[in-house]
Amino acid sequence: MDFLFDPAIWAGLLTLVVLEIVLGIDNLVFIAILAKKLPEAERSKALYTGLGLAIVMRLGLLSVMSWLVGLTAPLFSIWGHAFSLRDLILLAGGVFLLFKATMELHERLEAHAPGEEKNAGHAGFWLVITQILILDAVFSLDSIITAVGMVDNLGVMMTAVVVAMVLMIIASRPLTEFVNAHPTVVVLCLSFLLMIGLSLVAEGLGFHIPKGYLYAAIGFSIMIEFFNQVAARSMKRNAEKVPLRERTLAAIVNLMERPAAKPSGEEAPAAAAEAPAFAQEERNMVEGVLTLAERTVKTVMTPRSGISWVNVKEPIEEILARIRRHPHSCYPVCDGALENVIGILKAKDLAGIDPTAEGIAELARRRRPAMVPETVNVIRLMRDFRQGLRSIVLVTDEFGVIQGLITTHDLLESIAGEFPDENEARFIEPLPTGGWTAKGGADLLLIEQTCGAQNLRDPDHDYATLAGLLLERFGRIPAAGDSIEIEGLLFEVAEAGPSRIERVTIKRTA
């Protein structure tokens, strides 16, 4: 029992434990890489089985330490260099590491078609265990020889191996999860494997490479990878500050703007521009769909000034003349003012009858108007349309004043773009001299899509139209000829009334 109180033994034991852990960490990482080849349900079993068998193998190597010490005796010579059994083992182990690392790197760096990796077959359980044992044997040899040279007590060496391996088994699961979650760490570790394999081959050929050089290179690479992981985590944290909806929209739009993949074997001139995978109209439709939930009805409604409505206080001749001037499928019918809505008149109701003002009012009362607040979003409005089987909805503000009107046609335009009527001009049209001319009531999303601009819409402000943007930027009702530059576009007021902006000219500034 005196050996338990020998400081030299405890110092040697502690040194060997630290040495085994340091030399075994890379071994554990590579075992985790090999275990990943198995189905997920068998990975932990393979990891623990491989490490358990590694303990037995290392103890067996230690038990024949006297044989290991004699491995330096020359067996034969080639070109004046004597090779021992130790040199041959180092050469074989180094070649194995170089081959294994090269194959693993090729597998991870080679591009695979979508679904190819998912459908690939898994390696056999005992085949992976065999590779783990071979890999551990290669990594163990150097540390075992070092242990033999440091300590003369076999029990101390075996205790150090067992303690180090137990600590590695305890840390195996979190370390494996970390390695599998960070592909760059896997590539870095495989690069270490190449470097270690090259050093073993060099040592087997008689060229000794000091271990300090290897450890310095590995330490520097680990430090760079640590900085890389910190930077990646910071970027992810900053990206998460952007709302999920905006991130999803940006990712999908970016994906749709990528060039279409060419069929295999197709050749094209190097200078030819690759066509995008999706047409501009398709990208606009996807963007329109993804932004519906964040857009209020103000962005799609016909404003109050553009509503065609029937006043039953007017003579029937004027009512019919108004309907002929502004042909629509439905009309709000009001009693003297737009706020006094009686009901909804469909144009087909007038077919085959001799209408009167009283008759039109009676027909309108059969269809009560639907009212929604101007703050409701388009998705909610669509649900109301489906549930109520309505074709027209009136939009009111918080005081009950009608601000606009929405039909199913307007909802379709919010997704697929403009479908102007025969007697209706487009909200935005190109100019022959370059640029565009747009109505003041044009939706800002339509302006962004047509002009290729960004950030014209501001969620912190209540405006939804081009006129609203300009009024907010000018801080007043601008006069014809006033201009302002916003997000790389020059907006010049072409027509303006005393209370609103009628038409605007838009040009790029660069």
C-alpha positions in Angstrom: 0.0 0.0 0.0 3.0 2.3 0.2 2.7 3.1 -3.5 -0.5 5.0 -2.7 1.5 7.5 -0.8 4.2 7.9 -3.4 3.9 11.5 -5.0 5.8 10.3 -8.1 3.1 7.7 -8.8 0.3 10.2 -8.4 2.1 12.8 -10.6 2.7 10.2 -13.2 -1.0 9.0 -13.0 -2.3 12.6 -13.4 0.1 13.3 -16.3 -0.9 10.2 -18.1 -4.6 10.9 -17.6 -4.2 14.4 -19.1 -2.1 13.0 -21.9 -4.6 10.2 -22.7 -7.5 12.7 -22.8 -5.6 15.2 -25.0 -4.5 12.4 -27.4 -8.0 10.8 -27.2 -10.2 13.9 -28.0 -9.4 13.7 -31.7 -10.0 10.0 -31.6 -13.5 10.6 -30.1 -14.3 13.2 -32.7 -13.4 10.8 -35.5 -15.4 8.0 -33.9 -18.4 10.4 -33.8 -17.9 11.0 -37.5 -17.9 7.3 -38.2 -20.9 6.6 -36.0 -22.9 9.1 -38.1 -22.9 6.7 -41.0 -25.3 4.4 -39.0 -29.0 4.9 -38.5 -29.8 7.4 -35.7 -31.1 4.6 -33.5 -27.8 2.8 -33.6 -25.3 5.7 -33.3 -25.1 5.8 -29.5 -24.8 2.0 -29.3 -21.9 2.1 -31.8 -20.2 4.9 -30.0 -20.3 3.2 -26.6 -19.4 -0.2 -28.1 -16.5 1.2 -29.9 -15.2 3.1 -26.9 -15.7 0.1 -24.6 -13.8 -2.2 -27.0 -11.1 0.5 -27.3 -10.5 0.3 -23.5 -10.0 -3.4 -23.8 -7.6 -3.0 -26.8 -5.6 -0.3 -25.0 -5.2 -2.4 -21.9 -4.1 -5.3 -24.1 -1.5 -3.1 -25.7 -0.2 -2.0 -22.3 0.0 -5.6 -21.2 2.6 -6.3 -23.9 4.5 -3.1 -23.2 7.8 -5.0 -23.1 7.1 -6.1 -26.7 6.3 -2.5 -27.7 9.6 -1.3 -26.3 11.4 -3.7 -28.5 9.7 -2.6 -31.7 12.6 -0.4 -32.6 14.9 -3.3 -33.7 15.7 -3.0 -37.4 14.1 -5.7 -39.6 15.4 -4.7 -43.1 16.9 -1.7 -45.0 15.9 0.1 -48.1 18.3 2.6 -49.8 20.3 2.8 -46.6 17.3 3.3 -44.2 16.6 0.6 -41.6 12.9 -0.2 -41.0 11.7 -1.6 -37.7 8.3 -3.1 -36.9 7.4 0.2 -35.2 8.2 2.0 -38.4 6.0 -0.3 -40.4 3.1 0.1 -38.0 3.4 3.9 -38.2 3.5 3.7 -42.0 0.5 1.5 -42.2 -1.4 3.6 -39.7 -0.5 6.9 -41.5 -1.6 5.5 -44.9 -4.9 4.4 -43.4 -5.5 7.8 -41.9 -4.7 9.6 -45.2 -7.0 7.3 -47.1 -9.8 7.5 -44.6 -9.6 11.3 -44.3 -9.5 11.8 -48.0 -12.6 9.6 -48.6 -14.5 11.3 -45.8 -13.6 14.8 -47.1 -14.6 13.8 -50.6 -18.0 12.6 -49.4 -18.7 15.9 -47.6 -17.3 18.3 -50.2 -18.8 16.5 -53.2 -22.1 18.1 -54.3 -25.1 15.7 -54.1 -28.4 16.0 -55.8 -31.4 16.8 -53.5 -32.6 13.6 -51.7 -29.5 11.6 -52.7 -28.0 11.7 -49.2 -31.3 10.9 -47.6 -31.8 7.8 -49.8 -28.2 6.6 -49.4 -27.8 3.3 -47.6 -26.3 3.2 -44.1 -23.1 1.4 -43.3 -23.2 -1.9 -41.4 -23.0 -1.8 -37.6 -20.0 -4.1 -37.2 -18.3 -2.5 -40.3 -18.4 0.8 -38.5 -17.2 -0.8 -35.2 -14.2 -2.4 -37.1 -13.3 1.0 -38.5 -13.5 2.5 -35.0 -11.2 -0.2 -33.6 -8.7 0.3 -36.4 -8.8 4.1 -36.0 -8.4 3.7 -32.2 -5.5 1.3 -32.7 -3.7 3.9 -34.8 -4.3 6.7 -32.4 -3.4 4.5 -29.4 0.0 3.4 -30.6 1.7 6.7 -30.2 0.1 7.4 -26.7 0.9 3.9 -25.5 4.6 4.2 -26.5 4.7 7.6 -24.8 3.2 6.1 -21.7 5.7 3.3 -21.6 8.5 5.8 -21.8 7.1 8.0 -19.0 6.0 5.4 -16.3 7.4 2.1 -15.3 4.3 0.9 -13.3 1.9 -1.1 -15.4 -1.0 -0.5 -12.9 -0.6 3.2 -13.1 -0.7 3.1 -16.9 -3.8 0.9 -17.0 -5.5 3.1 -14.4 -4.8 6.2 -16.5 -6.2 4.6 -19.6 -9.4 3.5 -17.9 -10.0 6.9 -16.2 -9.3 8.8 -19.5 -11.6 6.5 -21.5 -14.4 6.8 -18.9 -14.2 10.6 -19.0 -14.3 10.4 -22.8 -17.4 8.1 -22.7 -19.2 10.6 -20.4 -18.4 13.5 -22.8 -19.1 11.5 -25.9 -22.8 12.4 -26.4 -22.6 16.2 -26.1 -19.4 16.2 -28.1 -21.0 14.0 -30.8 -24.1 16.3 -31.0 -21.8 19.3 -31.3 -19.8 17.8 -34.1 -22.9 16.6 -36.0 -24.5 20.1 -35.7 -21.4 21.9 -37.1 -20.3 20.6 -40.5 -17.3 22.9 -40.6 -16.0 21.3 -37.4 -16.2 17.9 -39.1 -14.2 19.2 -42.1 -11.6 20.8 -39.7 -11.2 17.5 -37.8 -10.8 15.5 -41.0 -8.1 18.0 -42.0 -6.4 17.2 -38.6 -6.6 13.6 -39.5 -4.8 14.2 -42.8 -2.1 16.1 -40.9 -1.6 13.4 -38.3 -1.6 10.7 -41.0 1.1 12.6 -42.9 3.2 13.0 -39.7 3.0 9.2 -39.0 4.1 8.4 -42.5 7.0 10.8 -42.2 8.0 9.4 -38.8 7.8 5.8 -40.2 10.2 6.9 -43.0 12.6 8.4 -40.4 11.7 12.0 -40.6 10.7 13.1 -37.1 8.2 15.9 -36.8 8.1 17.5 -33.3 4.6 17.0 -31.8 4.7 20.7 -30.7 4.4 21.7 -34.3 1.3 19.6 -34.8 -0.3 20.8 -31.6 0.4 24.4 -32.4 -1.2 24.1 -35.9 -4.2 22.3 -34.4 -4.6 24.8 -31.7 -4.4 27.8 -34.1 -7.0 26.1 -36.4 -9.3 25.5 -33.4 -9.0 29.1 -32.4 -9.9 30.3 -35.9 -12.9 27.9 -35.9 -14.0 29.2 -32.5 -14.0 32.8 -33.9 -16.0 31.5 -36.9 -18.6 29.8 -34.7 -18.9 33.0 -32.6 -19.4 35.1 -35.8 -22.0 32.6 -37.1 -23.9 32.7 -33.9 -23.9 36.5 -33.9 -25.2 36.6 -37.4 -28.0 34.2 -36.6 -28.9 36.2 -33.5 -29.0 39.5 -35.5 -31.0 37.8 -38.3 -33.6 36.6 -35.7 -34.3 40.2 -34.8 -36.0 40.5 -38.2 -39.6 39.2 -38.1 -40.1 35.7 -39.3 -42.5 36.7 -42.0 -40.0 39.1 -43.5 -37.2 36.6 -43.3 -39.4 34.0 -45.0 -40.5 36.4 -47.8 -36.9 37.5 -48.4 -35.7 33.9 -48.5 -38.4 32.8 -51.0 -38.0 35.8 -53.2 -34.2 35.3 -53.2 -34.7 31.6 -54.1 -37.0 32.5 -57.0 -34.5 35.0 -58.4 -31.9 32.3 -58.8 -31.1 31.1 -62.4 -32.9 28.0 -63.5 -30.9 24.8 -63.5 -29.9 23.5 -66.9 -30.5 19.9 -68.0 -27.6 17.6 -67.8 -25.4 17.7 -70.9 -26.8 20.9 -72.2 -24.1 23.3 -73.4 -24.4 27.0 -73.7 -22.0 29.9 -74.4 -20.2 31.0 -71.3 -21.3 34.6 -71.9 -25.0 33.8 -72.2 -27.0 35.1 -69.3 -28.9 32.4 -67.4 -32.6 32.8 -67.4 -34.3 33.1 -63.9 -36.1 30.0 -62.7 -39.4 32.1 -62.3 -40.8 34.9 -64.4 -41.2 38.3 -62.9 -45.0 38.0 -62.8 -44.7 34.7 -60.8 -42.3 36.3 -58.3 -44.7 39.2 -57.9 -47.6 36.9 -57.3 -45.7 34.9 -54.6 -44.7 38.2 -52.9 -48.3 39.3 -53.1 -49.6 36.1 -51.4 -46.9 36.2 -48.6 -47.6 39.8 -47.7 -51.4 39.5 -47.5 -51.5 39.0 -43.7 -49.5 42.2 -43.1 -51.5 44.4 -45.5 -54.6 46.2 -44.4 -57.7 46.7 -46.6 -56.6 50.2 -47.3 -53.9 48.8 -49.7 -56.5 47.1 -51.9 -59.7 49.1 -51.6 -61.2 51.5 -54.1 -61.0 54.9 -52.2 -64.1 56.9 -51.4 -63.4 59.3 -54.3 -63.5 56.4 -56.8 -66.7 54.7 -55.6 -69.6 54.6 -58.1 -72.8 54.6 -56.1 -76.6 55.1 -56.8 -78.5 57.9 -55.1 -82.2 57.1 -54.9 -82.9 60.8 -54.4 -81.9 61.5 -58.0 -84.3 61.1 -61.0 -84.3 57.6 -62.6 -82.8 59.1 -65.8 -79.7 60.3 -63.9 -79.4 57.0 -62.1 -79.4 55.0 -65.3 -77.0 57.5 -67.0 -74.6 57.1 -64.1 -74.7 53.3 -64.4 -74.0 53.5 -68.1 -71.0 55.8 -67.5 -69.6 53.6 -64.8 -70.5 50.0 -65.7 -69.9 47.6 -62.7 -71.5 44.4 -61.5 -72.6 45.9 -58.1 -73.4 49.4 -56.8 -74.0 50.7 -53.2 -77.5 52.2 -53.1 -77.7 55.3 -50.8 -80.3 57.7 -49.6 -78.9 61.1 -50.4 -75.3 60.5 -49.0 -72.8 57.7 -49.2 -73.1 57.1 -45.5 -76.8 56.4 -45.8 -76.4 53.0 -47.4 -79.7 51.2 -48.2 -78.2 48.1 -49.7 -76.4 46.6 -52.7 -77.8 46.6 -56.2 -76.5 44.1 -58.8 -76.6 45.3 -62.4 -78.3 42.1 -63.5 -81.3 43.0 -61.3 -82.2 45.7 -63.8 -82.5 43.3 -66.7 -86.0 42.9 -68.1 -87.7 45.5 -65.8 -88.7 49.1 -66.1 -86.8 50.6 -63.2 -87.8 53.4 -60.9 -86.0 55.0 -58.0 -88.3 53.3 -55.5 -87.9 50.0 -57.3 -84.1 50.2 -57.2 -84.3 51.0 -53.5 -86.5 48.0 -52.9 -84.1 45.7 -54.8 -81.1 47.1 -52.9 -82.8 46.4 -49.5 -82.7 42.7 -50.2 -78.9 42.7 -49.9 -77.6 44.3 -46.7 -74.1 45.9 -47.1 -71.1 44.4 -45.3 -69.0 46.8 -43.3 -65.4 46.2 -42.1 -62.9 48.6 -40.3 -60.0 50.0 -42.3 -57.6 48.3 -39.9 -58.5 44.7 -40.8 -56.0 42.7 -42.8 -56.6 41.2 -46.2 -56.5 37.6 -45.0 -59.4 38.3 -42.5 -61.3 40.0 -45.3 -61.0 37.0 -47.5 -62.5 34.8 -44.8 -65.4 37.3 -44.4 -66.0 37.1 -48.2 -66.1 33.3 -48.1 -68.3 33.0 -45.1 -70.8 35.8 -46.1 -71.0 35.0 -49.8 -70.7 38.7 -50.5 -69.2 40.3 -53.6 -68.8 43.8 -52.2 -67.7 45.2 -48.8 -67.6 48.8 -47.6 -64.6 50.0 -45.5 -65.2 52.5 -42.7 -63.0 54.3 -40.3 -63.4 54.5 -36.5 -66.1 57.3 -36.8 -68.2 55.2 -39.2 -67.4 57.3 -42.3 -67.1 55.2 -45.4 -63.5 55.3 -46.7 -63.6 52.8 -49.6 -65.0 49.8 -51.2 -63.6 46.3 -51.9 -64.8 43.6 -54.3 -63.5 40.1 -55.0 -61.9 41.7 -58.1 -59.8 43.9 -55.8 -58.6 40.9 -53.8 -57.5 39.1 -57.0 -55.6 42.2 -58.0 -53.8 42.3 -54.7 -52.3 38.9 -55.6 -52.0 38.7 -59.4 -51.6 42.4 -60.2 -53.8 44.9 -62.1 -56.8 43.9 -64.2 -58.1 47.2 -65.4 -61.6 47.6 -66.7 -62.2 48.7 -70.3 -62.7 52.3 -69.3 -60.1 52.3 -66.6 -56.4 53.4 -66.8 -53.7 51.4 -65.1 -52.4 52.6 -61.8 -48.8 52.7 -63.2 -47.7 52.7 -66.8 -44.3 53.0 -68.5 -43.3 56.2 -70.3 -41.8 56.1 -73.8 -38.9 58.4 -72.6 -38.2 56.1 -69.6 -39.6 55.9 -66.2 -43.3 55.5 -65.2 -46.4 57.5 -64.6 -48.6 56.4 -61.7 -51.8 57.4 -60.0 -51.6 58.9 -56.6 -53.7 56.1 -55.3 -51.4 53.3 -56.6 -50.5 50.7 -54.0 -46.9 51.0 -52.8 -46.3 47.2 -53.2 -47.2 47.6 -56.9 -44.8 50.6 -57.2 -42.0 48.5 -55.6 -42.6 45.5 -57.9 -42.8 47.7 -61.1 -39.9 50.0 -60.4 -37.6 47.5 -58.6 -37.5 49.6 -55.4 -37.4 48.5 -51.8 -38.4 49.9 -48.4 -41.1 52.2 -49.8 -43.5 50.7 -47.4 -43.0 51.5 -43.7 -44.8 49.3 -41.1 -44.5 52.2 -38.6 -46.6 54.5 -40.8 -50.2 54.3 -41.7 -50.0 55.1 -45.4 -50.4 52.4 -48.1 -50.5 54.4 -51.4 -48.0 56.5 -53.4 -49.9 59.6 -52.4 -49.7 58.7 -48.7 -45.9 58.2 -49.0 -45.4 61.6 -50.7 -47.7 63.5 -48.3 -45.7 62.0 -45.4 -42.3 62.9 -46.9 -43.4 66.4 -48.1 -45.3 67.2 -44.9 -47.9 69.0 -47.0 -49.9 68.7 -50.2 -47.3 69.2 -52.9 -48.0 71.3 -56.0 -47.5 70.2 -59.6 -43.7 70.1 -60.4 -42.6 69.4 -56.8 -40.1 66.5 -56.7 -38.4 64.3 -54.1 -35.9 61.4 -54.2 -36.7 58.3 -52.2 -34.8 54.9 -52.2 -33.1 55.7 -55.6 -36.3 56.9 -57.3 -37.2 60.5 -58.2 -40.9 61.2 -57.7 -42.3 64.3 -59.4 -45.9 65.4 -58.9 -47.4 65.8 -62.4 -51.0 66.6 -61.4 -52.3 67.7 -58.0 -55.6 69.1 -56.8 -56.3 71.3 -53.9 -56.7 68.3 -51.5 -54.9 65.3 -53.2 -52.2 64.1 -55.5 -53.6 62.9 -58.8 -50.6 61.6 -60.9 -46.9 61.2 -60.3 -43.9 60.7 -62.6 -41.3 58.2 -61.4 -37.7 57.9 -62.7 -34.6 56.1 -61.5 -31.8 58.4 -60.3 -29.0 55.9 -61.1 
